[in-house]
């Protein structure tokens, strides 16, 4: 069975939402929070005895061995480097454990892509990746699962 990902609005109390985003370190509902919500729902369903799709069938939950950062359906292994430039100035980040670190602070792909404060850049288009052991940088968009 193939699963499709599309937005569904689910109402939760504001306190719950803010606790979730604070725990994820994103400040908003981003990649980490989305993955956490998916994981928790599947865990709850499994406890209820309901048929739960295998993690391999659910794109948002795809994982690789070891630590790394889950960016939507793309897993960035520990050691992956990120690069973004704006007006000729380059900025770099690195996946360390399960977080993306830039200038000593935890960030998300969206925040990293919009570090200049514009807030309108698409992270998939603005970020280039260098995976561990690789020499070349490639656009994040070329790794985005379909």
C-alpha positions in Angstrom: 0.0 0.0 0.0 1.4 3.4 -0.9 0.7 6.3 1.5 0.4 9.9 0.4 1.4 12.9 2.6 -0.9 15.8 2.7 -1.8 18.4 5.4 -4.6 17.6 7.7 -5.6 20.1 10.4 -5.9 18.6 13.9 -6.9 20.8 16.8 -4.9 20.6 20.0 -4.8 22.9 23.0 -2.3 25.8 22.6 -0.4 24.7 25.7 0.2 21.3 24.1 1.3 22.8 20.8 3.8 25.1 22.5 5.1 22.3 24.7 5.7 20.2 21.5 7.5 23.0 19.6 9.5 23.9 22.7 10.6 20.3 23.2 11.6 20.1 19.5 13.6 23.3 19.7 11.9 24.7 16.5 9.7 27.5 17.8 7.1 26.5 15.3 5.6 23.3 13.8 8.6 22.1 11.7 10.3 19.0 10.5 11.2 17.6 14.0 7.7 18.2 15.4 6.0 16.7 12.4 8.1 13.5 12.7 7.5 13.4 16.4 3.7 13.7 16.0 3.7 10.9 13.3 5.8 8.6 15.6 3.5 9.2 18.6 0.3 8.6 16.6 1.7 5.3 15.2 2.9 4.2 18.7 -0.6 5.0 20.1 -2.3 3.0 17.3 0.0 0.0 17.9 -1.0 0.0 21.6 -4.6 0.0 20.6 -4.0 -3.1 18.5 -5.1 -1.4 15.3 -3.4 -2.2 12.0 -0.4 0.1 11.8 1.4 0.7 8.5 5.0 -0.5 8.6 7.5 2.3 9.1 9.0 1.5 5.7 5.6 2.2 4.1 5.2 5.6 5.7 7.6 8.1 4.0 7.7 10.6 6.8 9.1 8.0 9.1 11.9 6.7 6.9 15.0 6.2 8.9 18.6 5.2 8.3 20.9 3.4 10.7 22.6 5.7 13.2 22.0 9.2 14.4 21.0 12.0 12.1 18.3 14.6 11.4 14.9 13.6 9.8 14.0 16.4 7.3 10.5 15.5 6.2 11.1 12.3 4.2 14.9 12.8 3.8 17.3 11.4 6.4 20.5 13.5 6.9 23.0 11.3 8.6 25.3 12.6 11.4 28.1 14.6 9.8 26.1 15.9 6.8 27.0 19.5 6.0 24.6 22.1 4.8 25.4 25.2 2.9 23.3 28.2 2.0 24.2 31.6 0.5 22.4 34.9 0.3 23.7 38.0 -1.4 27.1 36.3 -1.9 27.5 35.4 1.8 27.8 31.7 2.5 26.6 30.1 5.7 27.3 26.5 6.9 25.7 24.1 9.3 26.3 20.5 10.3 24.2 17.6 11.4 25.4 16.7 14.9 23.6 13.7 16.5 19.9 14.4 15.8 20.2 18.2 15.4 21.3 20.7 12.8 23.9 23.1 14.3 24.8 26.5 12.8 26.9 29.1 14.6 26.6 27.0 17.8 22.8 27.0 17.8 20.2 24.3 16.9 18.3 25.2 13.8 15.9 23.7 11.2 16.4 23.6 7.4 13.8 26.4 7.1 15.4 28.6 9.6 18.9 27.9 8.2 17.7 28.8 4.6 16.1 32.0 5.9 18.9 33.1 8.3 19.1 36.5 6.7 15.6 37.2 8.0 13.7 37.2 4.7 11.5 34.2 5.7 10.4 33.5 2.2 13.1 31.1 0.8 12.3 27.5 0.1 14.8 25.4 2.1 14.8 22.6 -0.6 15.9 25.2 -3.2 18.2 27.3 -1.0 20.3 24.5 0.7 23.1 22.4 -0.7 24.2 19.2 1.0 27.5 17.4 1.4 26.9 13.9 2.9 29.6 12.2 5.0 32.4 10.8 2.9 31.3 12.7 -0.2 33.4 15.4 -1.8 30.7 17.2 -3.9 27.9 19.4 -2.8 24.4 18.7 -4.3 21.2 20.7 -4.1 18.8 19.4 -1.4 16.0 19.4 -4.0 17.8 16.6 -5.9 17.5 14.4 -2.8 13.9 15.2 -1.9 11.8 12.0 -2.0 9.0 12.2 -4.5 
